[in-house]
Amino acid sequence: MNSSQGQPPGTLATLTVGKHDRDLAGLTYVYPVLSRRAGGVSVGINLNPNNACNWHCAYCQVPDLVRGKAPEIDLARLESELRGFLADLIHGSWMERHVPEGARVIRDIAFSGNGEATSAEVFPEAVALVLRLRDEFGLSPQAVPVRLITNGSLLAQARVQEGVRRLGEAGGEVWFKVDGGSVEAIERINGVRLEPAAVARNLTRCAELCPTWVQTCMLRWDGALPSDADIDAWLAVLEAAGTERLRGVLLYGVARPSMQPEAPRIATLAAEELEAIAERARKKGLTVRVSP
């Protein structure tokens, strides 16, 4: 049981963009986030309550992160939690109790959480369930899209493609992580050894199934800015995937403290440094949204 489960109404702290604890609502699979990029409340779906991921990103804020995949998912519990939480958000007083005035709007329902959501064996079934409840509560796809935030590493699997296809058919979108464009940069930042061509292939697959944004975290490593070569290699991956297939790039910095051993090696970029990188991407014809 999560530490906050069973707490009396009104004791949950006010949401902030810097606090993304997965147990804030006292639930296993559902958690609220005040999203700086979405601009309001994001209803998170955490299919990795075991803190397991097949990557190890240096900037990850998940404590006690381990290598692995999602555990067996209790779909009935997920449905019960999400239905109850949406009811309190829409018909109850949850927003007034816990969300700052001016941000009291549901912006999306997002598969994110403490690891790679697509590693769950029932990922496509979970997508179908969330879409059904979104519709049941009268939330339009335009106002409240269902998003998948993913490292994209499992897009070659048929079940993952099925889940992403369902998202695309229901007006959803994918935020696909691409933080580096060389084998060395990917291994340094994401903790996995991948060929950039494999990343580009999976990004192409994803964009063909569902509207897709590239999500990129740029940071200082041991005090150094990303080099021109690093940025060129990153852009080359996006070009190999087909920039015309992409909705654009969500470029952001390190907003919350890393909980990984690499934390002392990373630091945030200044807003103007991120903008300079964004401008290089815009020259490739990409739409870029910057969140320092």
Buried (B, 14 or more C-beta within 10 A) or exposed (E): EBEBEEEEEEEBEEBEBEEBBBBBBBBBBBBBBBBBBBEBBBBBBBBBBBBBBBBBBBBBBBEEBEEBBBBEBEBEEBBBBBBBBBEBBEEBEBBEEBBEEEBBBBBBBBBBBBBBBBBBBBBBBBBBBBBEBBEEBEBEBEEBBBBBBBBBBBBEEEBBBBBBBBBBEBBBBBBBBBBBBBBEBBEBBBBBEBEBEBBBBBBBBBBBBBBBBBBBBBBBBEEEBBEEEBBEBBBBBBBBBEBEBBBBBBBBBBBEEBEBEBBEBBBBBEEEBBBEBBEBBBEEEBBBEBBB
